[in-house]
């Protein structure tokens, strides 16, 4: 969606602790949880300026 304040989103299963830690390590934060495919999912978001990427 066009926006003046774009953000990056990611979804992973709550049980996938490694993916959750990776998303948090790059600066994303949990913003919602829901059930899909009979499993709890977690929605992460960050503004592009908030991403922490190693060079």
C-alpha beads as a LAMMPS data file, in Angstrom:
LAMMPS data file: protein, C-alpha beads

55 atoms
54 bonds

1 atom types
1 bond types

-500.0 500.0 xlo xhi
-500.0 500.0 ylo yhi
-500.0 500.0 zlo zhi

Masses

1 110.0

Atoms # bond

1 1 1 0.000 0.000 0.000
2 1 1 1.327 3.468 -0.765
3 1 1 2.187 5.304 2.429
4 1 1 4.110 8.307 3.662
5 1 1 5.467 6.052 6.418
6 1 1 6.154 2.604 4.897
7 1 1 7.092 -0.264 7.159
8 1 1 8.479 -3.756 6.764
9 1 1 6.393 -6.637 8.119
10 1 1 7.152 -10.305 8.729
11 1 1 5.074 -13.254 9.947
12 1 1 6.431 -16.413 11.529
13 1 1 5.107 -19.197 13.709
14 1 1 5.328 -18.387 17.395
15 1 1 6.988 -21.770 17.968
16 1 1 9.843 -20.812 15.619
17 1 1 11.984 -19.212 18.324
18 1 1 15.024 -18.810 16.051
19 1 1 13.056 -16.752 13.519
20 1 1 11.527 -14.635 16.285
21 1 1 14.993 -13.928 17.747
22 1 1 16.368 -13.058 14.301
23 1 1 13.533 -10.620 13.594
24 1 1 14.039 -8.986 16.999
25 1 1 17.815 -8.846 16.437
26 1 1 17.371 -6.801 13.257
27 1 1 15.126 -4.325 15.067
28 1 1 11.640 -5.663 14.410
29 1 1 9.050 -5.756 17.177
30 1 1 6.033 -7.971 17.797
31 1 1 2.839 -6.135 17.033
32 1 1 0.181 -8.859 16.860
33 1 1 -0.525 -12.540 17.204
34 1 1 -3.129 -14.735 15.526
35 1 1 -3.860 -18.350 14.621
36 1 1 -3.442 -19.548 11.042
37 1 1 -2.821 -23.063 9.705
38 1 1 -3.883 -24.319 13.167
39 1 1 -0.792 -22.730 14.761
40 1 1 -0.095 -19.453 16.582
41 1 1 1.572 -16.886 14.323
42 1 1 3.376 -13.658 15.256
43 1 1 3.348 -10.453 13.210
44 1 1 6.458 -8.269 13.407
45 1 1 6.934 -4.751 12.048
46 1 1 9.603 -2.069 11.756
47 1 1 10.047 1.194 9.887
48 1 1 12.799 0.826 7.260
49 1 1 14.953 3.321 9.192
50 1 1 14.730 1.084 12.270
51 1 1 16.281 -1.993 10.641
52 1 1 19.659 -2.988 12.065
53 1 1 21.699 -4.586 9.320
54 1 1 25.393 -5.458 9.656
55 1 1 27.649 -4.264 6.847

Bonds

1 1 1 2
2 1 2 3
3 1 3 4
4 1 4 5
5 1 5 6
6 1 6 7
7 1 7 8
8 1 8 9
9 1 9 10
10 1 10 11
11 1 11 12
12 1 12 13
13 1 13 14
14 1 14 15
15 1 15 16
16 1 16 17
17 1 17 18
18 1 18 19
19 1 19 20
20 1 20 21
21 1 21 22
22 1 22 23
23 1 23 24
24 1 24 25
25 1 25 26
26 1 26 27
27 1 27 28
28 1 28 29
29 1 29 30
30 1 30 31
31 1 31 32
32 1 32 33
33 1 33 34
34 1 34 35
35 1 35 36
36 1 36 37
37 1 37 38
38 1 38 39
39 1 39 40
40 1 40 41
41 1 41 42
42 1 42 43
43 1 43 44
44 1 44 45
45 1 45 46
46 1 46 47
47 1 47 48
48 1 48 49
49 1 49 50
50 1 50 51
51 1 51 52
52 1 52 53
53 1 53 54
54 1 54 55
